[in-house]
Amino acid sequence: MLARDEDILKAAEDWRRDGKGVALATVVETWGSAPRPVGSNLVIDEEGNFLGSVSGGCVEGAVVTEAIDVIESGKSKMLEFGVADETAWKVGLSCGGTIRVLVEKVD
């Protein structure tokens, strides 16, 4: 079951209130077949806990890893995943599409 948008944003707010570093990942563009639509969110804390979904599988794990870097650096990142990606064998989309995910630190 996927978390509702309200639950994801509430988790981000609660984690920040608890003093944790937090990042928000958002699907900003899709091409072809994609597991989640534009606007889908994943919230991640500095320990790697997360709620929501931007894709699933290996892509989600890669986004969590990048989000921890964003929390530490404070610099947003635009990530792209797809079957034509040079990392397609490790972190590709089996559905044949491409997604772009913006990862931002939550202050």
Secondary structure in CASP SS format (residue, H / E / C, confidence):
PFRMAT SS
TARGET T0000
AUTHOR 0000-0000-0000
METHOD secondary structure of the structure
MODEL  1
M C 1.00
L C 1.00
A C 1.00
R C 1.00
D H 1.00
E H 1.00
D H 1.00
I H 1.00
L H 1.00
K H 1.00
A H 1.00
A H 1.00
E H 1.00
D H 1.00
W H 1.00
R H 1.00
R H 1.00
D C 1.00
G C 1.00
K C 1.00
G C 1.00
V E 1.00
A E 1.00
L E 1.00
A E 1.00
T E 1.00
V E 1.00
V E 1.00
E E 1.00
T E 1.00
W E 1.00
G C 1.00
S C 1.00
A C 1.00
P C 1.00
R C 1.00
P C 1.00
V C 1.00
G C 1.00
S C 1.00
N E 1.00
L E 1.00
V E 1.00
I E 1.00
D E 1.00
E C 1.00
E C 1.00
G C 1.00
N C 1.00
F E 1.00
L E 1.00
G E 1.00
S C 1.00
V C 1.00
S C 1.00
G C 1.00
G H 1.00
C H 1.00
V H 1.00
E H 1.00
G H 1.00
A H 1.00
V H 1.00
V H 1.00
T H 1.00
E H 1.00
A H 1.00
I H 1.00
D H 1.00
V H 1.00
I H 1.00
E H 1.00
S H 1.00
G C 1.00
K C 1.00
S C 1.00
K E 1.00
M E 1.00
L E 1.00
E E 1.00
F E 1.00
G E 1.00
V C 1.00
A C 1.00
D C 1.00
E C 1.00
T C 1.00
A H 1.00
W H 1.00
K H 1.00
V H 1.00
G C 1.00
L C 1.00
S C 1.00
C C 1.00
G C 1.00
G C 1.00
T E 1.00
I E 1.00
R E 1.00
V E 1.00
L E 1.00
V E 1.00
E E 1.00
K E 1.00
V E 1.00
D C 1.00
END
